[in-house]
Amino acid sequence: NSNKKTMKALEDDLLYRLANSTGNLLDDAELIQVLADSKKTAISVEENLKNAVETDKRITETREEYRPVAIRGSVLYFLTAGMTDVNNMYNTSLAQFMELFLVSMERAEKNTLAKRRINNIIEYLTFCVYAYVQRGLFTSHKLMFAFLTAMKIAMRGGPGELPGVPAPDAWLTQAEFDCMLKGGAALDISAVRKKPFEWIPDLIWCNVIAACEMPGMGDLADSLYRNEPQWKAWFELEQPETSPIPEFESRANAFQKCLVIRSMRADRALPAISNYVKAELAQRFVDSIPVDMTVAHQETIDSGHGSRVPFICLLSPGADPTGMIEGLAKLNKKKVPSVSMGQGQEVIARRLVGSGMISGEWCILQNCHLGLGYLFELEQKLVKTEEVHDEFRVFITCEPHKRFPIGLLQMSIKITNEAPAGIKAGLKRSYHWVSQDMLDAIARSEWRQILYVMCFCHSIVQERRKFGPIGWAIPYEYNQGDLTACTNFLQNHMGQMEAKAARGGALPLQWVCIKYMIAEVQYGGRITDDLDRVLMAT
């Protein structure tokens, strides 16, 4: 631009002198000098312009190399934004996403080779966005988000040899995406090819016919005709996703195997989806990620405007985030006064927020779904207050509500504290809560073993709820508080045993007392059914 401006100025100056020159031009020494200077400058500017064109070309080529990063970013953003259709509390702003994008660019492993550097950015960005979003999702939606991530990436780009470009058999079409979601629900059993065997339900046969329209699946129905004994045996398996699919095991890709299982055994679709996500992305996309409030708090510090970023903890039955918040406050040597919202509690909330903005203290606004009116006021206060102490933090706990302020959702960090699905995930979450200080609190050899067993027992107690009356006759809302209470009792009890042992020798643990306190008092205190009480005692 500066070169072009210089050329324009020279042309204008020369034209002005020629237009206003009098007499013989050859006798005008000043004009001749201007012409000579203009010629030299024009040559220099022309060279600079040629260099600028070449530089611009190289910049464009380099920028195009990184286009797969932009493609992956756009896929992840629109998927994240679309989660609002699942639950309005999942609202995420473009500004939040851009922070994740820039952080991923900065923290991804550096490499002198552009191809490897791009792959590193894509891998880091994908998991960074997944971990950020899933932290604020309820357990029932986490696998769905991972599954949509894998499919959307495969539809637009995907993992493969080239960054952002999948292997040829990893491409997904919109038709395949729709078939996975809808199956053959739109088909009429009387208008499609007649099903060959009576053991195939009508809906499953419609699913098979719909799947036959997908690439690489055209002979699925014919395969059922040809190998009826093998298909029937596979169909009747308890876990068909762990066994080879007749005729399709060697030639089908991960998505096609998942589609076959979804079409014929919809009850086993979730394990099949997990296998697909593992194959297309990685194991870590299906593993439970324990909530770490320290990481969330560090994110607000890194953003540079953490005092204006509220934490929204979504409530669900049996989940109480207060303990996590208080633990984080203790680590940061902060007091966290709280108020339970409701009629007339806005005055207390205003006082806590106002004083916290000045002093840098934290506060908890609990059950805010009962005081939505104040949240609109809080949003404006966080946005418009000119000076807010850098260490101020506000924590909001609430149930999902359609009238929750969108602006507050789009500027917040969202966290759920539900018990994860599965014994492995539950045990991982429970043991993640155990700190090194807790492990070292008691010197007795039994302490660490009992602590592990307590976490395992807590996971079992929570997991049994999903089996309905087979698990518990009445679904009790056990939560982290029960595990904390049991651990505190065990620590106090074993501490007393150690104190007595110091005076009079080693003392054995009182197992009858321990069993009674845990089974009858701590967990048993919630139990109202006699059979459940017997179960807990065993």
C-alpha positions in Angstrom: 0.0 0.0 0.0 2.8 2.5 0.9 4.5 1.7 -2.4 1.4 2.3 -4.4 0.8 5.6 -2.5 4.4 6.7 -3.4 3.8 6.0 -7.1 0.6 7.9 -7.0 2.2 10.9 -5.3 5.1 10.9 -7.9 2.6 10.8 -10.8 0.5 13.6 -9.3 3.6 15.8 -8.7 4.9 15.2 -12.2 1.6 16.0 -13.9 1.2 19.1 -11.8 4.7 20.4 -12.8 4.1 19.6 -16.5 0.7 21.4 -16.5 2.2 24.5 -14.8 5.5 24.7 -16.7 6.1 27.7 -18.9 8.6 28.1 -21.7 10.9 25.3 -23.1 10.7 22.1 -20.9 14.3 21.4 -21.7 15.4 24.7 -20.1 13.6 23.8 -16.8 16.4 22.3 -14.8 14.1 21.6 -11.7 11.6 19.7 -13.8 14.4 17.6 -15.4 15.7 16.8 -11.9 12.2 15.8 -10.8 11.8 13.5 -13.8 15.1 11.8 -13.0 14.2 11.3 -9.4 10.8 10.0 -10.4 12.4 7.5 -12.7 14.7 6.2 -10.0 11.9 6.1 -7.4 9.6 4.3 -9.9 12.2 1.6 -10.6 12.6 1.1 -6.8 8.9 1.0 -6.2 8.3 -1.4 -9.0 10.9 -3.8 -7.5 9.2 -3.5 -4.1 5.8 -4.2 -5.6 7.2 -7.4 -7.3 8.6 -8.5 -4.0 5.4 -7.7 -2.2 3.4 -9.8 -4.8 5.8 -12.8 -4.2 5.6 -12.3 -0.4 1.8 -12.2 -0.6 1.8 -15.3 -2.6 4.0 -17.2 -0.1 1.8 -15.9 2.8 -1.3 -17.1 1.0 0.2 -20.6 0.4 1.2 -20.9 4.0 -2.2 -19.7 5.1 -3.9 -22.3 2.9 -1.7 -25.0 4.6 -3.5 -24.1 7.9 -7.0 -24.2 6.4 -7.6 -27.7 7.9 -7.3 -26.1 11.3 -9.9 -23.5 10.4 -12.2 -26.3 9.1 -11.8 -28.3 12.3 -12.5 -25.1 14.3 -15.7 -24.4 12.4 -16.9 -28.0 12.8 -16.4 -27.9 16.5 -17.9 -24.4 17.0 -21.1 -25.2 15.2 -21.4 -28.5 17.0 -20.9 -26.8 20.3 -23.4 -24.0 19.5 -25.9 -26.7 18.4 -25.9 -28.3 21.8 -28.3 -25.5 22.8 -31.0 -27.5 21.0 -30.4 -30.3 23.5 -30.5 -28.1 26.6 -30.6 -24.3 26.7 -28.2 -24.4 29.6 -25.4 -25.6 27.2 -25.2 -22.2 25.5 -21.7 -21.2 24.5 -20.6 -18.0 22.9 -18.2 -17.4 20.0 -15.9 -15.4 22.3 -15.6 -18.4 24.6 -14.8 -20.7 21.7 -12.2 -18.3 20.3 -10.4 -18.3 23.6 -10.2 -22.1 23.4 -9.0 -21.9 19.8 -6.2 -19.4 20.6 -5.1 -21.4 23.6 -5.0 -24.5 21.5 -2.8 -22.7 18.9 -0.5 -21.6 21.6 -0.2 -24.8 23.7 -0.2 -27.4 20.9 3.2 -29.0 20.4 5.5 -27.0 18.2 7.1 -28.6 15.1 9.2 -27.2 12.2 7.3 -29.3 9.7 4.0 -27.6 8.9 2.1 -30.9 8.4 3.0 -32.2 11.9 2.4 -28.8 13.5 -1.1 -28.7 11.9 -1.9 -32.2 13.1 -0.8 -31.3 16.6 -3.0 -28.2 16.6 -6.0 -30.2 15.3 -5.6 -33.0 17.9 -5.1 -30.5 20.8 -8.0 -28.3 19.7 -10.4 -31.3 19.3 -9.8 -32.7 22.8 -9.6 -29.2 24.4 -13.0 -28.3 23.1 -14.4 -31.7 24.0 -13.1 -31.5 27.6 -14.4 -28.0 28.0 -17.9 -28.7 26.7 -18.4 -32.1 28.3 -17.6 -30.6 31.7 -20.9 -28.7 31.6 -23.0 -31.6 30.1 -25.1 -34.0 32.0 -23.9 -37.6 32.0 -26.7 -38.7 29.5 -25.4 -36.2 26.9 -21.6 -36.8 27.1 -21.4 -39.8 24.9 -23.9 -38.2 22.5 -21.6 -35.2 22.2 -18.5 -37.4 21.6 -20.5 -39.3 18.9 -21.6 -36.2 17.1 -18.1 -34.9 17.3 -16.8 -38.0 15.5 -19.5 -38.0 12.9 -19.3 -34.3 12.1 -15.6 -34.4 11.8 -15.9 -37.4 9.4 -18.5 -35.5 7.4 -16.4 -32.4 6.9 -12.9 -33.5 7.4 -11.7 -36.2 9.7 -8.6 -38.0 10.9 -6.3 -39.4 8.2 -3.1 -39.0 6.3 -3.6 -35.4 5.5 -4.6 -32.8 8.1 -8.4 -32.4 8.0 -8.8 -35.0 5.2 -9.9 -38.5 6.2 -9.1 -41.8 4.6 -11.4 -42.6 1.7 -13.5 -45.0 3.8 -13.9 -42.6 6.6 -16.1 -40.1 4.7 -19.6 -39.8 5.9 -22.5 -38.5 3.9 -25.5 -36.6 5.2 -27.6 -39.7 4.3 -25.5 -42.0 6.5 -25.7 -39.5 9.3 -29.5 -39.4 9.0 -29.7 -43.2 8.8 -27.8 -43.5 12.0 -30.1 -41.2 13.8 -33.5 -42.2 12.3 -33.0 -45.7 11.0 -36.0 -47.0 9.1 -38.7 -45.3 11.3 -40.1 -43.5 8.3 -40.6 -46.7 6.2 -43.9 -48.6 6.0 -43.4 -52.4 6.5 -46.1 -53.1 3.9 -44.3 -51.0 1.3 -40.9 -52.5 1.5 -39.3 -55.8 0.6 -40.9 -58.7 2.5 -38.9 -59.8 5.5 -37.5 -63.3 5.1 -37.9 -64.7 8.6 -40.4 -64.3 11.4 -37.8 -63.8 14.1 -36.9 -60.4 12.6 -39.2 -57.7 14.1 -40.9 -55.3 11.6 -39.0 -52.2 12.9 -35.6 -54.0 12.6 -36.4 -55.1 9.1 -37.3 -51.4 8.1 -33.9 -50.4 9.7 -32.1 -53.0 7.5 -33.9 -51.8 4.4 -32.9 -48.2 5.2 -29.3 -49.3 5.9 -29.1 -51.0 2.5 -29.3 -47.6 0.8 -26.0 -46.6 2.4 -22.6 -47.0 0.7 -21.1 -50.4 1.2 -24.3 -51.8 2.8 -26.3 -52.7 -0.3 -26.3 -56.4 0.3 -27.2 -56.4 4.0 -30.7 -57.7 3.4 -29.4 -60.4 0.9 -26.8 -61.4 3.5 -29.6 -62.2 5.9 -31.2 -64.4 3.3 -28.0 -66.2 2.6 -26.7 -66.8 6.1 -29.8 -66.9 8.3 -28.3 -69.3 11.0 -25.2 -67.0 11.5 -27.3 -63.8 11.6 -29.8 -65.3 14.0 -27.1 -66.6 16.3 -25.4 -63.1 16.2 -28.7 -61.4 16.8 -29.5 -63.4 19.9 -26.1 -62.7 21.5 -26.2 -60.8 24.8 -23.4 -58.4 23.6 -23.3 -58.6 19.8 -20.9 -55.6 19.5 -18.1 -57.8 20.9 -18.5 -60.5 18.3 -17.8 -60.5 14.6 -20.6 -59.4 12.3 -21.5 -62.1 9.7 -20.0 -61.3 6.3 -19.3 -57.6 7.3 -16.6 -57.9 9.9 -13.7 -57.8 7.5 -15.0 -55.4 4.9 -17.0 -52.8 7.0 -15.4 -49.8 8.6 -16.1 -48.6 12.1 -19.2 -46.6 11.2 -20.8 -49.3 9.1 -20.4 -51.8 12.0 -22.0 -49.3 14.3 -24.8 -48.8 11.8 -25.5 -52.6 11.6 -25.7 -52.9 15.4 -27.9 -49.8 15.6 -30.2 -51.2 12.9 -30.6 -54.7 14.3 -29.9 -54.4 18.0 -30.8 -50.8 19.1 -30.5 -51.8 22.7 -26.7 -52.3 22.2 -26.3 -49.0 20.3 -24.5 -47.2 23.1 -21.6 -49.7 23.4 -21.4 -49.8 19.6 -21.2 -46.0 19.6 -18.4 -46.0 22.2 -16.5 -48.4 20.0 -16.9 -46.1 17.0 -15.8 -43.0 18.9 -12.7 -45.0 20.2 -11.9 -46.0 16.6 -12.3 -42.6 15.0 -11.0 -40.3 17.8 -9.4 -42.0 20.8 -10.1 -43.8 24.0 -10.0 -40.6 26.0 -13.1 -39.3 24.3 -15.2 -42.0 25.9 -13.5 -42.2 29.3 -15.0 -40.2 32.1 -13.1 -37.0 32.9 -13.4 -36.2 36.6 -14.4 -32.6 37.4 -11.4 -30.6 38.5 -12.4 -27.2 39.9 -8.7 -26.2 40.1 -8.4 -26.5 36.3 -11.6 -24.5 35.8 -10.4 -21.8 38.2 -7.0 -21.6 36.3 -8.9 -21.1 33.1 -10.5 -17.9 34.5 -7.1 -16.7 35.6 -5.6 -17.3 32.1 -8.4 -15.5 30.4 -7.4 -12.2 32.1 -10.9 -11.3 33.0 -11.8 -14.1 35.4 -13.5 -11.9 37.9 -16.3 -11.3 35.4 -16.6 -15.1 34.6 -19.2 -16.7 36.8 -19.2 -20.5 37.5 -22.6 -22.1 36.8 -23.0 -25.5 38.6 -26.0 -27.4 37.1 -27.9 -29.3 39.8 -29.2 -32.8 39.4 -30.6 -35.4 41.8 -27.9 -36.5 44.2 -25.3 -34.0 43.0 -24.2 -31.2 45.3 -21.3 -29.0 44.1 -20.9 -27.1 47.4 -18.2 -29.4 48.7 -16.1 -28.9 45.5 -16.5 -25.1 45.7 -15.5 -25.1 49.4 -12.5 -27.3 48.7 -11.3 -24.9 45.9 -11.8 -21.9 48.2 -9.7 -23.6 50.9 -6.9 -24.2 48.5 -7.0 -20.5 47.5 -7.5 -19.3 51.2 -10.8 -17.7 50.5 -14.0 -17.5 52.4 -17.2 -18.5 50.5 -20.3 -17.1 52.2 -23.5 -18.4 50.5 -27.1 -17.6 50.2 -30.0 -19.8 49.1 -32.0 -17.8 46.6 -35.7 -17.4 47.0 -38.2 -14.7 47.9 -36.5 -11.8 49.6 -33.0 -13.2 49.3 -31.9 -10.8 46.6 -30.9 -8.2 49.2 -28.4 -10.7 50.8 -27.1 -11.7 47.3 -26.5 -8.1 46.3 -24.5 -7.5 49.5 -22.4 -10.6 49.0 -21.6 -9.8 45.3 -21.1 -6.1 46.0 -18.6 -6.6 48.8 -16.9 -9.4 46.9 -16.3 -7.2 43.9 -14.5 -4.7 46.2 -12.6 -7.1 48.5 -11.9 -10.0 46.2 -13.8 -12.5 48.3 -15.9 -15.3 46.8 -19.6 -16.1 47.2 -22.1 -18.8 46.3 -25.6 -18.1 45.1 -27.5 -21.4 45.6 -30.7 -22.6 43.9 -30.8 -19.7 41.6 -33.7 -21.2 39.6 -35.8 -19.8 42.5 -34.5 -16.3 41.9 -34.1 -15.8 38.2 -35.0 -12.1 38.5 -31.8 -11.3 40.3 -29.6 -13.2 37.7 -30.5 -10.6 35.0 -29.3 -7.9 37.4 -26.1 -9.9 38.2 -25.4 -10.2 34.4 -25.5 -6.4 34.0 -23.4 -5.9 37.2 -20.7 -8.2 35.9 -20.6 -6.5 32.5 -21.0 -2.8 33.4 -19.1 -2.5 36.7 -15.9 -0.6 35.8 -13.6 -1.9 38.6 -13.9 -5.5 39.9 -11.3 -7.1 42.1 -9.2 -9.6 40.1 -9.7 -12.3 42.7 -13.5 -12.0 42.9 -15.4 -15.2 41.9 -19.2 -15.9 42.0 -20.5 -19.4 42.0 -24.1 -20.1 40.9 -25.9 -23.4 41.5 -29.2 -23.9 39.7 -31.4 -26.5 38.0 -31.9 -26.1 34.2 -34.5 -23.4 33.4 -35.7 -22.1 30.1 -35.8 -18.5 31.3 -32.1 -18.5 32.5 -30.3 -15.4 31.1 -28.6 -16.3 27.9 -25.9 -13.6 28.4 -24.9 -15.1 31.7 -24.7 -18.5 30.1 -22.5 -17.2 27.3 -20.0 -15.6 29.7 -19.8 -18.4 32.3 -18.0 -21.7 32.9 -20.6 -24.5 33.2 -20.0 -27.5 35.5 -22.0 -30.6 36.2 -21.3 -32.9 39.2 -23.4 -36.0 38.3 -22.2 -39.5 39.2 -20.7 -40.9 36.0 -22.1 -44.0 34.4 -20.2 -47.3 35.0 -18.2 -48.7 37.9 -14.9 -47.8 36.3 -15.9 -44.2 35.7 -17.5 -43.9 39.1 -14.4 -45.3 40.9 -12.1 -43.0 38.9 -14.2 -40.0 39.9 -14.4 -41.0 43.6 -10.7 -41.8 43.8 -9.9 -38.5 42.0 -11.3 -36.8 45.1 -8.7 -38.4 47.3 -5.7 -36.2 47.9 -2.2 -37.1 48.8 -2.7 -35.4 52.2 -5.6 -37.7 52.8 -3.6 -40.8 51.9 -0.9 -39.7 54.3 -3.3 -38.8 57.2 -3.1 -42.2 58.9 0.1 -44.2 59.2 -1.6 -47.6 59.7 -1.2 -50.0 56.8 -4.9 -50.7 56.5 -5.8 -47.0 55.9 -5.1 -46.8 52.2 -6.7 -50.1 51.5 -9.9 -49.1 53.4 -9.9 -45.8 51.5 -9.9 -47.6 48.2 -12.6 -50.0 49.3 -14.7 -47.1 50.5 -14.5 -45.4 47.1 -15.3 -48.7 45.4 -18.3 -49.2 47.7 -19.6 -45.7 47.0 -19.4 -46.4 43.3 -21.3 -49.6 43.6 -24.0 -47.9 45.8 -24.5 -45.2 43.1 -24.3 -47.5 40.1 -27.1 -49.7 41.5 -29.6 -46.9 41.0 -29.6 -47.3 37.3 -31.0 -50.8 37.6 -34.3 -49.5 39.1 -36.0 -51.8 41.6 -33.4 -54.5 40.9 -30.7 -52.2 42.3 -32.5 -50.5 45.1 -36.2 -50.9 46.0 -36.2 -47.1 46.4 -33.8 -44.9 44.4 -31.8 -43.1 47.2 -29.9 -40.0 46.3 -26.5 -40.9 47.5 -23.8 -38.3 46.7 -20.3 -37.1 47.4 -21.3 -36.0 50.9 -22.0 -39.7 52.0 -18.5 -40.7 50.9 -17.0 -37.7 52.7 -18.9 -38.5 55.9 -17.7 -42.1 55.8 -14.1 -41.1 55.1 -14.1 -38.6 58.0 -15.5 -41.2 60.4 -12.9 -43.8 59.3 -10.1 -41.2 59.7 -11.3 -40.2 63.2 -11.7 -43.8 64.2 -8.3 -45.0 63.0 -6.7 -41.9 64.5 -8.2 -42.8 67.9 -6.9 -46.3 67.5 -3.4 -44.9 66.8 -3.5 -42.6 69.8 -4.5 -45.6 72.1 -1.8 -47.7 70.5 0.9 -45.1 71.3 0.1 -45.5 75.0 -0.5 -49.3 75.2 0.6 -51.0 72.1 -1.1 -51.8 68.8 -4.9 -52.1 68.8 -7.0 -53.9 66.2 -9.7 -52.0 64.3 -13.2 -52.3 65.6 -14.7 -53.9 62.4 -18.2 -54.3 64.0 -18.2 -50.6 64.8 -17.0 -49.7 61.3 -19.6 -51.9 59.6 -22.4 -50.5 61.7 -21.4 -46.8 61.2 -21.1 -47.2 57.4 -24.0 -49.6 56.6 -26.5 -48.5 59.3 -25.7 -44.9 60.0 -24.0 -43.2 57.1 -25.5 -44.9 54.1 -28.2 -46.7 56.1 -29.5 -43.4 57.4 -31.2 -42.8 54.0 -32.7 -46.2 53.7 -36.4 -46.7 54.3 -36.9 -50.2 52.9 -36.1 -53.3 55.0 -34.7 -55.3 52.1 -32.5 -52.4 51.0 -31.2 -52.3 54.6 -30.3 -56.0 54.5 -28.6 -55.4 51.1 -26.5 -52.6 52.4 -25.5 -54.6 55.5 -24.2 -57.4 53.4 
